Amino acid sequence: MMKDNKEIRKGKEPRDHKEAKEAKETVKYGNVMPKDYTPRLKTAYLQKIVPAIMKDLSLGSPMAVPRMTKIVINIGVGEAKENIQALDLAKEDLTQIAGQAPQIRRAKKSISNFKLRQGMPIAVRVTLRGAMMYEFFDRFVSLSVPRIRDFQGLDPKLFDGRGNLNIGLKEHHIFPEINVEKSPKARGMNITFVTTAGSDDKAKALLEYLGMPFKKAANK
C-alpha cells in the first residue's frame, strides 16, 4: 500500500484513497480538527445511512452511494462600496458561522450603473470540506433551520438539476453563533450543498437521511 504525504499523514498508511484525499483537503483548506476526530454525522453516514440508501435505491456497492463533498457559503456585501467596515463585519460573522476564515471575493468587471469597479471587494465566501463540512451541516439542520421564521420545509425545487442544493437565507441571525448586538443588520446569504449524486432525486434522498427537512408532497 502506498504511503500518503508525510505532511498530511505523518508517515501513517491511510485506510483507503478517500481517507487520504480528505486528509489532504483538510490541510489545504485550513480546517482545524484533531486528526483522530470523526464528526457524529459522518459516523452516522458511514454506519447507517450508506446501507439504508443502498437498500432504498437498489445500489449494489457502497461506492455508488452519493455523498456530500463540500458546502459553499457566500455573503454579498454591496454596502462595502461605500463602507469597507461592512466587509470586515461580514467576514467576522461568516468566520463565526462556519468556524473557518472566509475569502474576500472581488468584482470581476466594472459596472458604472452600480458604481462598481473591477477588483472592488463585494462578498465573502467560505468552502467547507471534511470534518468541518459535517460539523456545519449538523449545526445547521439541528440549531439554525428551526429558527427560520414560519419555516415549513425546504422546497425540493432548490436543487440545480445536477444534485446540488442551493439555499438562499434572508438573515444570518438564525445562526446562534451570531451576536445580534454586535451585528444588528440582517444579512442574506447563499449556501450550496454539493454532492456526487448527479441527480436531484438521489441528492434529496441523501440530504434527507442526513437530516435536511424538505417540504412534504401535497396529497392529491
N, C-alpha and C positions, 0 to 999 in steps of 0.2 A: 504494500500500500504506500502511495506517495505521501510524503510529509508535506504539511502546509507551511506557508510562510512563517518563519520564526517570530517575526514582529507581531504576528496575529495570534498564533497558537503556542508560541514559546517552545517549539520543538515537539509538541504532542501530535499524535496522529488523529485526525478527525474521524468521526464515526462514518461520515459519508460526504460526498461532494457538496450537498446542500448545506450541511453544517459549516463547512469551510467557507462557503460563499457568504453565509450570514455573518460569520465572524469577521470576514474581510469588510463587509458593508458596515458593520458596527464601528470599525476603526475609521473607515473612510468618511462617514457622516457624523462622527463625533458623538455617537450615543454612549453615554457613560453608565454602564451597568456592571455589577460583579460578574466575572467570567463564568461562574458556576450558577448564575441566577436564571431561572426559567419562569417567565410570566405564567400566572394561573391560567389565562385564556389560551396560551399556546399549548400547555399541557392538556387542557380540555379538547383542543382541536386535534392533537395527535392521538389521544387515547379514546375519545368518544365521538367526536364529530366526523373524522375521516371514515370510520366504519359505518356510521349512520348514513352519510352521503353516498358511500359505495352501494349500500343497500337500496336507498331511495332512487338513485339514478342508474342502477344496474351497471355499475362500473366494475371491471374485472381486476383492476390494480389500484393500490393506494396512490401511485404516481399520477393516475388520471384524475384524481380528486382535485378540484380547483382550490387555490389558496390565495390569500391576500399577500401582495408583495410590497406595497408601500401606501402611505397616507400622505397626501399633499394638502397643506393648509395655507391659504392665501388671504391676506387682508389688504384691500386697496385703501390708500391714504391720499385722496385727492387734495385735501387741505394742506398737504406738505408743500404745495407750490407757493403758498403764502407764509406758512408756519412750519419750519423744519422740525420744531419740537414735537409736532404731532406725529411725525415719523418715528421719533425716538420713543414716544409713549406707546405707539402701536407695536414697536419691536419688543419693548419690555413686556407688554401684555401677552404677545404671542409666545415669548420665552416662558412665561408663567404657565400658559395653557399647554404648550407642547413639551415642556421640560428640556428644550433644546434651542439654542440660539438660531434665529432665522437669518435668511439672506435678504439684502435690500435689492428690490427689483427696480430697474430704471427704464424710462421711456425709450423705445427703440427708434422713434422718429418724432419730429416736431409737428405739432398741430396748432396753428395760430388761433383758431376759433376757441380752443380750450386753454389758451395761454400755456401750452405745453412745449417744452424744449427737449430735444434729444439728449438723453443722458440724465434727465431730471429724475430723482428718486420719487416713486409714486406708489410703492407697495412693499410689503414684506412677505416672505414665503419660507416655509419650512417643509422638509421632506423627512418623514419618519419611516424607519425600517427596523426589522428585527425586534428585539425586546421592547424598544421604545414605541414601536408601532402597536404591538399588542397591549401595552400598558395604556396608551392613549385611547385605543378603541374600547377597552374595558371601562375606563373612567367616563368616556363619552356616553355610552349606552346606559351605564348604571347611575351616573350622577347628573350629567348635563341634559340629556334628552328629556328626562322627566320635568325639567324646569322650563321647557319651552311652553309659552303661553298658548292655551287652547290646543294643545298637541293631540292629534288623533291618529298618528301614524304617518310614516313616510310614504310618499307616492312612488310606486314602482316605475312610473314614467321618468323618474330622475336618472335612470340608467342611460348610458350613452349608446347602447346597441352593441357594444363590444365587451360587456361585462364589468364596466366601471361605474361606480355610483357617485354622482355629483350632488352635493347638498349645499344649498345657499341658506345661511343663517342671517337673520336681521340684526341680532345683537349678541355681542360676546359675553354679556353679563350672565348668560346661562352657565358659564363655567365657574365653579366655586373657587377656582384659583384667583379670580379677578376681584380686586378690592374696588368697590363702586366709588368709594370716596376719593381714591387716587385716580381712577379712570371713569369719571361720571358720564362721558359721552358714549352712547351705544355705537359700536362698530359692527358693520356687517362683515361676513367672511364666507369664503367658499372652501369646502372640504371635499376632496376627491379620494375615494377608496378604490385603489387599483387592484385588480385580481387577474388570475390566469384563466378565468372561466371561459372567455371567448364568446359567451352568450349571456344575455340578461337573465334568463331563467336559471342557469346554473349559478350565476353570481348571486342572485336573490336567495337561492337555497343555501348557499354558503354563508351569507351575511345573516340570514335568519337564524341559522344554527349558532352563529357567534353571538347572537343577542340583539341584532338590529331590528327595531319594531317597524313593520310595514303596515299600511292600511289593509284591512281585511276586505276581500272581494265582496261586493254587494250581492245579496241573494236575489236571484231573478224570480 
